């Protein structure tokens, strides 16, 4: 039996749709919009009775995380991502569960790194990255304490996109599709991205392989597009043209800080912030050759983008389930 923790969200829903209904349980603090009968409502921060859900389980996929840019208070990152992970490990020990797939993040490397692979220096720049690294360290300590027969896969995906997601990639695609997109900076910075159908196919592959040992894998779909190339690809698909005006980075950053102030005063979460401007203008490329050496992604990145554009903007469904992330 597979216990998927955090399966009610964007990535989790995609993963569960790939699994046989009789082979998984979903544990999440929120109901699943698609797999109600397989879902147990529980928050991994709450240790009371947590371990009972691990009875009869032989594999765990830990997706649950606090990951939006604007989480408040920031202690939530550590309560969920670090302490929650430790709670899961303790519960696994009580039922002798030795197989774990954990979704970390390339955020552990920090911004503007030179195409880091899995051996690069860890240098997170925000609370999300720091808490994910803390969770990885907890898992590593758990593994080293008793590595016999354990199978651990740490996945570090780059930004994940796909239908129903309302994260940063969606906001970018929406602005381009509406013809309102204004480039901040020169647009030459490249971005690694991952299509949800590929990352969940990789998780399923690792479940089937169940390879013993401790394994760390970056994940990104290739090639990496520059912001100019990505914009052009979307424009061609949507048959539109964005304004040719480019906003200097410093002005874009000032605008981001202005929105930070408005968000603080109004106590509202806005789609623009200084952090998102920095992330937009940063080069975020990651070496995922290790993962691709043993895994054949079922979709090209262009196919993933086209599927997302078709679902969200070309044949949009107003009553669709939405997942708000980042």
ABEGO torsion letter per residue (X at the ends): XBBBBGAABAAAAAAAAABBAAABBBBBABBBAABAAABBBBBAABABGAAAAABGBABBBBABBBABAABOBAAAAAAAAAAAAAAAAAAAAAAGBABBBBBBBAAAAEBGBBGBBAABBBBBABAAAAAAAAAAAAAAAAAAABABGBBBBBBBBBBBBEBGBABAAAAAAAAAAAGABBBBEAGABBBBBBBAAAAAAAAAAAAAAGBBEBBBBBBBBOBBBBAAAAAAAAAAAAGBBBBABBBBAAAAAAAAAAAAAAAAAAGBBBABBAAAAAAAABBBBBBAAAAAAABBBABBAAAAAAAAAAAAAABBBAABBBBBBX
